């Protein structure tokens, strides 16, 4: 699979300015490769005691719906997770008969024991080590990681990083957002709430369908910066905001690569690149950096980020619309985080101010999905100014939905499908 890269930036800087911003759009070819990477899926289902009843029944149905989406020839396994990780469906090649057998097994899952999520991740890591290609896991839980210390969970996450991607879902409201966010962020996945058990089957089917569409794994952003320049930060900004700066792997003194995970044909993502360059005089031009995609040892088309120093204020003061748009959405996510933090502390005044600012920012960048979530916790008097009132009956589910989805972004003009 090939990739196309385009860059949006205002390359003109006033004299002595040293910071260069660019939005790099990476798009995979529409046609799948004739040599797609092999797919391996591991489904991890919480079967701790708290899942007993409607949640477990829905989880059984959801696991079956997920298994139905696994394409012929892909590898898959199922882990039942509680205070330990039990492989109930061993790693197998997907066929009609194997999927039917696996569904029969998950239909008999029963609830018992506690919750040690780190053991589930480590077991999945073991299973993936037996199969090459694209590795994806789907993890479901309804509770917090009570059976191990936090450092043990973080150690398990670190051991899995780079080995597989993981989408996490929490059912109900007794799980901890920051725990699943830590897993999903490190393992290049997504996190979301499933408020009602009955919503699980459709969500599981959608996630696995998306996972089965991936055709090339181990794709990296390849960044070259000349001597004297350095990276300030690099983050994915569409479809979900995700920090990549600290994840770079040094290739040489001037080159580093940043993981992006697996891609599907036709998939498109945006990245915000900020470079520090040496100050220069008016009229000088400098190459800030070169960015490309590295996949299967091949470097794709390269795009350039430039800096041109000028004394023309009309040029240097111009703000790149794409840079401004994604900067606004980063501010939006931060405002929501601050507002929710204040709400949890009982500081309703600060929560109102911060969530009001979020409403104004979401309106400005036309992020309608986030506006809908905000309207579950505030009454809006004026969208443009962010004049709001906290609702009296805010549910925990609405707070958690806003927290898990606050980093979902849209492109300029509100374009782009919701990423979950």
C-alpha positions in Angstrom: 0.0 0.0 0.0 1.3 3.5 -0.9 0.6 6.7 0.9 0.1 10.3 -0.2 1.2 13.2 2.0 0.2 16.8 1.8 1.2 19.7 4.1 -0.7 22.8 5.1 1.3 25.6 6.7 2.1 29.3 6.6 5.8 29.2 5.9 6.3 32.9 6.4 7.9 34.0 9.7 8.7 37.4 11.1 12.4 38.1 11.7 13.9 36.2 14.6 10.9 33.8 14.9 11.9 30.2 15.4 8.7 28.1 15.6 7.2 26.4 12.5 3.8 24.7 12.5 2.3 22.4 9.9 -0.6 20.0 9.5 0.5 16.9 7.6 -2.3 14.9 6.0 -1.5 11.2 5.3 -3.8 9.2 3.1 -3.5 5.5 2.2 -4.1 4.4 -1.3 -7.7 3.4 -2.1 -6.8 0.0 -3.4 -5.7 -2.6 -0.9 -2.2 -4.1 -1.3 -2.0 -7.4 -3.1 0.2 -8.6 -0.3 -1.8 -7.6 2.8 -0.4 -8.4 6.3 -1.9 -11.3 8.1 -4.6 -10.3 10.7 -4.7 -11.6 14.3 -7.5 -10.7 16.7 -7.8 -11.4 20.4 -11.1 -10.7 22.1 -10.8 -10.1 25.9 -14.1 -10.4 27.9 -14.4 -9.4 31.5 -16.0 -12.4 33.4 -15.5 -11.1 37.0 -18.3 -11.4 39.5 -19.6 -7.9 38.8 -20.5 -8.9 35.3 -23.1 -11.5 36.5 -26.6 -11.1 35.0 -27.5 -8.8 32.1 -24.0 -7.6 31.5 -22.5 -11.1 31.1 -25.4 -12.2 28.8 -24.8 -9.1 26.6 -21.1 -9.8 26.7 -21.6 -13.3 25.4 -23.8 -11.9 22.6 -21.2 -9.2 21.9 -18.3 -11.7 21.7 -20.4 -13.8 19.3 -21.1 -10.7 17.1 -17.4 -9.9 17.1 -16.5 -13.5 16.1 -18.9 -13.3 13.2 -16.9 -10.4 11.8 -13.6 -12.2 11.8 -12.8 -12.9 8.1 -11.8 -16.3 6.8 -8.1 -16.9 7.2 -7.5 -14.5 10.0 -6.2 -15.8 13.3 -8.2 -15.3 16.5 -8.5 -16.2 20.1 -10.8 -15.3 23.1 -9.6 -14.6 26.6 -12.0 -14.7 29.6 -10.6 -12.2 32.2 -11.1 -12.0 35.9 -8.3 -12.3 38.5 -6.5 -14.3 35.9 -6.6 -14.6 32.1 -8.0 -17.9 30.7 -7.7 -18.6 27.0 -11.2 -20.1 26.3 -10.7 -20.1 22.5 -7.1 -21.0 21.6 -5.5 -19.3 18.7 -7.1 -20.6 15.6 -7.5 -19.9 11.9 -10.9 -18.4 11.2 -13.3 -20.6 9.2 -17.1 -20.9 9.3 -16.8 -24.0 11.5 -14.2 -22.5 13.8 -16.3 -19.4 14.4 -19.4 -21.5 15.2 -17.4 -23.5 17.7 -16.0 -20.4 19.3 -19.5 -18.9 19.6 -20.6 -22.0 21.4 -17.7 -21.6 23.9 -18.4 -18.0 24.7 -22.1 -18.7 25.1 -21.1 -20.7 28.2 -18.9 -18.1 29.9 -19.7 -17.6 33.6 -18.9 -14.8 36.0 -16.5 -15.3 39.0 -13.5 -13.7 40.7 -11.9 -10.3 40.6 -10.3 -8.0 38.1 -6.6 -8.0 37.1 -6.5 -6.3 33.7 -2.7 -6.4 33.5 -2.8 -10.2 33.4 -5.3 -10.1 30.5 -2.9 -7.8 28.5 0.1 -10.1 29.3 -1.8 -13.2 28.1 -2.9 -11.4 24.9 0.8 -10.4 24.4 1.8 -14.1 24.6 -0.9 -15.1 22.1 0.2 -12.5 19.6 3.8 -13.6 19.8 2.8 -16.8 17.9 1.4 -15.0 14.9 2.9 -12.5 12.4 1.3 -9.5 10.9 -1.3 -7.0 12.2 -2.2 -7.6 15.9 -5.5 -6.2 17.3 -7.2 -6.7 20.6 -10.7 -5.7 21.9 -10.9 -5.4 25.6 -14.2 -5.1 27.6 -14.5 -4.5 31.3 -17.2 -3.2 33.7 -15.0 -2.4 36.7 -11.7 -0.9 37.9 -8.4 -2.8 38.1 -8.7 -3.8 41.7 -6.6 -6.9 41.8 -3.2 -5.3 41.2 -1.3 -2.2 42.1 -1.2 0.6 39.5 2.5 0.1 38.8 1.8 -3.5 37.8 -0.8 -2.5 35.3 1.5 0.2 33.8 4.3 -2.4 33.6 2.0 -4.7 31.7 1.0 -1.9 29.3 4.7 -1.1 28.7 5.5 -4.8 28.0 2.7 -4.8 25.3 3.5 -1.5 23.7 4.5 -1.9 20.0 3.3 -5.5 19.9 -0.5 -5.0 19.4 -3.2 -2.3 19.2 -6.0 -2.4 21.6 -9.5 -0.8 21.6 -11.0 -0.7 25.1 -14.7 -0.4 26.0 -16.2 0.0 29.5 -19.7 -1.1 30.1 -21.7 0.8 32.8 -20.2 3.4 35.0 -18.1 1.5 37.5 -14.9 1.4 35.5 -12.1 4.0 35.6 -11.6 6.2 32.5 -8.0 6.9 33.1 -7.1 3.2 33.3 -8.6 2.3 30.0 -7.3 5.5 28.4 -3.8 4.6 29.5 -4.1 1.2 27.8 -5.7 2.6 24.6 -3.3 5.5 24.3 -0.1 3.4 24.7 -1.5 0.7 22.4 -2.7 3.1 19.7 -6.4 2.2 20.2 -9.6 3.9 21.2 -11.6 4.0 24.4 -15.3 4.6 24.9 -18.2 4.0 27.2 -21.1 1.5 26.5 -23.7 2.8 28.9 -26.2 0.0 28.4 -25.3 -3.7 28.1 -27.7 -4.1 25.1 -25.5 -1.8 23.1 -22.5 -4.1 23.3 -23.1 -6.5 20.3 -23.4 -3.7 17.7 -20.4 -1.9 19.1 -18.3 -5.1 19.1 -19.3 -6.0 15.6 -18.4 -2.5 14.4 -14.9 -2.5 16.1 -14.0 -5.9 14.6 -15.3 -5.0 11.2 -12.9 -1.9 11.3 -10.1 -4.1 12.5 -10.6 -6.6 9.7 -10.3 -3.7 7.2 -6.7 -3.0 8.1 -4.3 -4.3 5.5 -0.9 -2.9 6.4 0.6 -2.9 9.8 3.8 -1.4 11.4 3.5 2.0 9.6 5.7 4.8 10.9 6.0 8.6 10.4 9.5 9.2 9.2 10.9 12.6 10.2 14.2 14.2 9.1 15.3 17.5 10.7 18.4 19.3 9.6 21.2 20.3 12.0 20.2 23.2 14.1 16.5 22.2 14.0 14.6 20.1 16.5 11.1 18.7 17.1 9.0 20.6 19.6 6.1 18.2 19.3 4.3 15.8 17.0 0.7 14.6 17.5 -2.1 13.0 15.6 -5.0 15.5 15.5 -7.5 13.6 13.4 -9.6 11.5 13.8 -8.4 11.4 17.5 -5.9 13.6 19.2 -3.0 11.5 20.4 0.5 12.7 21.5 3.4 11.0 19.6 6.4 13.2 20.6 7.8 10.9 23.2 7.3 7.8 21.2 10.0 8.5 18.6 12.6 5.8 17.8 16.0 7.2 16.7 17.1 6.0 13.3 20.1 8.3 13.0 21.3 11.6 14.4 18.8 13.5 12.2 16.0 10.9 11.6 13.4 9.6 14.0 10.3 7.4 13.3 7.0 7.6 15.2 4.5 4.6 15.3 1.0 5.0 13.7 -0.2 1.4 13.9 -2.1 -0.4 11.1 -3.9 1.3 8.2 -6.9 0.4 6.0 -7.1 1.2 2.3 -8.3 4.8 1.8 -7.8 5.8 5.4 -6.7 9.4 6.1 -5.2 11.0 9.2 -3.9 14.4 10.1 -0.8 15.2 12.2 0.3 18.5 13.8 4.1 19.0 13.5 5.9 21.8 15.4 9.6 22.4 14.7 12.1 24.7 16.3 14.5 26.3 13.7 17.4 28.6 14.2 16.5 32.4 13.9 17.3 33.9 10.5 17.3 37.2 8.7 14.6 38.6 6.5 14.8 37.1 3.0 16.4 33.8 4.1 14.7 30.4 3.6 15.3 27.2 5.5 14.1 23.7 5.3 12.5 22.9 8.6 12.1 19.2 8.0 11.1 16.4 5.7 8.3 14.0 6.6 7.3 10.7 5.0 5.8 7.3 5.7 7.9 4.3 6.4 6.2 0.9 5.7 7.8 -2.5 5.3 11.1 -0.8 5.0 10.0 1.4 2.1 9.9 5.2 2.4 6.9 6.9 0.7 6.6 10.2 -1.0 8.2 12.9 1.1 6.7 16.3 1.9 8.6 19.4 3.1 8.1 21.8 5.9 9.7 25.2 5.1 10.5 28.5 6.9 10.8 31.8 5.1 11.6 35.0 7.0 9.9 38.2 5.9 9.3 41.8 7.0 5.9 41.7 5.3 3.4 41.6 8.2 0.5 40.6 5.9 2.4 37.4 5.1 3.8 36.5 8.5 0.6 37.3 10.4 -1.5 35.0 8.3 -2.7 32.0 10.3 -2.9 28.7 8.5 -6.6 27.6 8.8 -5.8 24.0 9.5 -3.2 24.8 12.2 -5.7 27.2 13.9 -8.5 24.6 13.6 -6.6 21.9 15.4 -5.1 24.2 17.9 -8.7 25.2 18.8 -9.6 21.5 19.2 -6.7 20.9 21.5 -7.9 23.8 23.6 -11.4 22.3 23.5 -10.2 19.0 24.9 -8.3 20.8 27.6 -11.3 22.9 28.6 -13.5 19.8 28.9 -10.9 18.1 31.1 -10.6 21.1 33.3 -14.4 21.5 33.6 -14.9 17.8 34.5 -12.1 17.9 37.0 -13.8 21.0 38.7 -17.2 19.2 38.6 -15.7 16.2 40.4 -14.2 18.5 43.0 -17.6 20.0 43.6 -16.5 23.4 42.2 -19.5 24.1 40.1 -18.6 27.7 39.3 -15.2 26.8 37.7 -16.9 23.8 36.0 -19.5 26.2 34.4 -16.8 28.6 33.2 -14.6 25.8 31.7 -17.5 23.9 30.1 -18.8 27.2 28.8 -15.5 27.9 27.1 -15.6 24.4 25.7 -19.0 25.1 24.2 -17.7 28.2 22.5 -14.6 26.4 21.2 -16.7 23.5 19.9 -19.0 25.9 18.1 -16.1 27.7 16.6 -14.5 24.6 15.1 -17.9 23.0 14.2 -17.4 19.9 16.3 -21.0 18.9 16.5 -20.4 15.6 18.1 -18.7 17.2 21.1 -21.4 19.9 21.3 -24.0 17.2 21.7 -22.0 15.6 24.5 -21.6 19.0 26.2 -25.3 19.6 26.0 -25.9 16.5 28.2 -24.2 18.3 31.1 -24.9 22.0 30.4 -27.9 24.1 29.3 -26.6 26.5 26.6 -27.9 30.0 26.5 -25.4 31.3 23.9 -23.3 28.9 21.8 -21.0 31.6 20.4 -20.1 33.2 23.8 -20.2 29.9 25.7 -22.9 31.2 28.2 -24.1 28.0 29.9 -25.7 26.7 33.1 -24.8 23.3 34.6 -27.6 20.8 34.5 -29.0 19.8 37.9 -29.3 16.1 37.0 -25.9 15.3 35.4 -25.5 11.5 35.2 -22.2 9.7 35.7 -22.6 8.1 32.3 -22.8 11.5 30.6 -19.7 12.7 32.4 -17.8 9.6 31.4 -19.0 9.8 27.7 -17.7 13.4 27.6 -14.4 12.4 29.2 -13.8 9.5 26.9 -14.7 11.3 23.7 -13.3 14.7 24.3 -10.2 14.1 22.1 -12.3 13.0 19.1 -11.8 15.7 16.4 -13.3 16.9 13.1 -11.6 18.4 10.1 -12.0 22.1 9.0 -15.7 22.8 8.4 -16.8 20.0 10.7 -15.9 17.4 8.1 -14.9 13.8 8.9 -16.6 10.9 10.4 -16.7 10.4 14.1 -13.9 8.1 15.4 -14.8 5.9 18.3 
